[in-house]
Amino acid sequence: MQQLELDFSAAQCWEGDGCWLMLKVANAPAARRWVDQMSGDCTAVLGPKRRKRSLDANAYLWALCDQIAKKLGNSKEEVYLDAVKEAGVVDQQYMRVDAAKEWRRRWERRGIGWPTEIVDEGLDGLVLVNAYWGSSTYDTAEMSRLLDNIIEKAKAQDIETATPDRLAMMQEEWRKKNG
């Protein structure tokens, strides 16, 4: 006979021929099947229900990027980069045209979420560069803004998204893990 894990919301003890433990279970058919197959003595271990480990906000963001990419025929990295450019943290810097290429190469080698782009050229030999910060450096508000952007993209593609309560829980887990 296999073990069975059941969630229950109420319990009572009934005194009769010994003490009987009655549980109000969420999955009555599974409980009935187990009782029907029961033979001999068994052991029960009871405890508080624990939430199964959930995705944190970053993992959820990447899961949505992947689903959006499949709908659009892009890569998840492209979806992520678009979101970083639309809703992420950006610094703007003027620099000499001849220095910009090397500076951008060094910035971008930090990782996938660290893109740069030249947004203005020709100002006295200078260019204006947008340098986007990778989400690994984001605080809670910045990560929430990025995730909200991805969620809106997912909804636009009719991709199911988490409930606001679930999303808040993931963001809280991310905040605890990342400060």
C-alpha positions in Angstrom: 0.0 0.0 0.0 1.3 3.5 -0.9 1.6 6.5 1.3 -1.1 9.2 0.9 -0.7 12.9 1.7 -4.0 14.6 2.3 -4.8 18.2 3.1 -7.5 18.7 5.7 -9.2 21.7 7.1 -10.8 20.4 10.3 -10.3 17.5 12.8 -12.2 15.9 15.6 -11.5 13.1 18.1 -14.3 10.7 18.7 -14.3 8.5 21.9 -15.7 5.1 21.4 -13.8 1.9 21.0 -10.6 3.8 21.5 -10.0 7.3 20.2 -10.9 7.9 16.6 -9.4 10.8 14.6 -11.7 12.2 12.0 -10.4 14.6 9.4 -12.3 16.8 6.9 -10.2 16.1 3.8 -10.0 18.1 0.6 -9.7 15.0 -1.6 -12.4 12.6 -0.3 -12.2 10.0 -3.2 -8.4 9.5 -2.6 -9.1 9.1 1.2 -11.8 6.5 0.5 -9.6 4.5 -1.9 -6.8 4.5 0.7 -9.1 3.3 3.5 -10.5 0.6 1.2 -7.0 -0.7 0.5 -5.8 -0.4 4.1 -4.6 -3.6 5.8 -3.0 -3.8 9.2 -1.6 -1.0 11.3 -0.5 2.2 9.8 1.2 5.4 10.9 0.0 9.0 10.4 2.2 12.0 10.6 0.2 15.3 11.0 1.5 18.8 10.8 0.6 22.3 9.5 0.1 22.6 5.8 3.1 24.2 4.2 3.0 26.0 0.9 5.0 24.3 -1.7 8.0 26.3 -2.8 6.9 28.8 -5.4 8.7 30.5 -8.2 10.3 33.7 -7.2 9.7 36.8 -9.2 12.8 36.4 -11.3 12.0 32.8 -12.3 8.4 33.8 -13.0 9.7 36.6 -15.2 11.8 34.2 -17.2 9.0 31.7 -17.5 6.7 34.4 -19.0 9.5 35.6 -21.3 9.8 32.1 -22.6 6.0 31.8 -23.2 5.8 35.2 -24.9 8.8 34.3 -27.1 7.1 31.1 -28.3 4.0 33.0 -29.2 6.0 35.7 -31.1 8.7 33.5 -32.6 11.4 35.3 -30.7 13.9 34.2 -28.1 13.2 34.6 -24.4 16.3 36.8 -24.2 14.9 39.2 -26.9 11.7 39.5 -24.9 13.6 40.1 -21.7 15.9 42.7 -23.4 12.9 44.6 -24.8 11.3 44.7 -21.3 14.6 45.9 -19.7 14.7 48.7 -22.3 11.1 49.6 -21.8 10.8 49.4 -18.0 14.3 48.8 -16.6 16.9 50.9 -14.9 18.9 53.0 -17.4 21.8 55.5 -17.1 22.5 57.9 -19.8 26.1 59.0 -20.5 27.7 61.2 -23.1 31.1 59.9 -24.3 33.5 60.4 -27.2 32.5 58.5 -30.3 35.9 56.8 -30.5 35.5 55.5 -26.9 31.9 54.4 -27.1 32.4 51.1 -28.9 34.9 49.7 -26.2 32.9 51.2 -23.3 29.7 49.5 -24.6 31.5 46.2 -25.1 32.7 46.2 -21.5 29.3 47.2 -20.1 27.5 44.5 -22.1 29.8 41.7 -21.1 28.3 41.8 -17.6 25.4 39.7 -18.9 22.4 39.3 -21.0 20.4 42.0 -19.2 23.1 44.7 -19.6 22.4 46.2 -23.1 23.5 49.5 -24.4 22.3 51.7 -27.3 23.4 54.9 -28.8 20.4 57.3 -28.7 22.0 60.5 -30.0 25.0 61.1 -32.2 27.0 64.0 -33.6 27.1 66.4 -30.7 30.6 67.8 -30.9 32.1 64.3 -31.4 30.1 62.9 -28.5 27.3 60.3 -28.5 24.6 59.7 -25.9 24.6 56.1 -24.7 21.8 54.4 -22.8 23.3 51.8 -20.5 20.7 49.4 -19.0 21.3 47.7 -15.6 20.7 44.0 -15.4 17.7 42.9 -13.2 20.1 41.1 -10.8 20.8 44.6 -9.4 17.2 45.8 -9.1 15.5 46.7 -5.8 11.9 45.5 -5.2 10.3 48.5 -6.9 12.5 48.2 -10.0 11.9 44.4 -10.2 8.1 45.0 -9.8 8.1 47.5 -12.7 10.0 45.1 -14.9 7.7 42.2 -14.0 4.6 44.3 -14.5 5.9 45.1 -18.0 6.3 41.4 -18.8 2.9 40.5 -17.4 1.2 43.1 -19.6 3.0 41.6 -22.6 1.9 38.1 -21.6 -1.7 39.3 -21.2 -1.6 40.9 -24.7 -0.7 37.4 -26.0 -3.5 35.7 -24.0 -1.0 34.0 -21.8 -2.3 33.2 -18.3 -0.6 35.1 -15.6 -0.5 34.7 -11.8 -3.1 36.2 -9.5 -2.2 39.5 -7.8 -1.9 37.6 -4.4 0.5 35.0 -5.9 2.5 37.7 -7.7 2.8 39.6 -4.4 4.1 36.4 -2.7 6.7 35.9 -5.4 7.8 39.5 -5.2 8.2 39.2 -1.5 10.3 36.0 -1.8 12.5 37.8 -4.4 12.8 40.8 -2.0 13.9 38.6 0.9 16.4 36.8 -1.3 17.8 39.8 -3.0 17.3 42.6 -0.5 
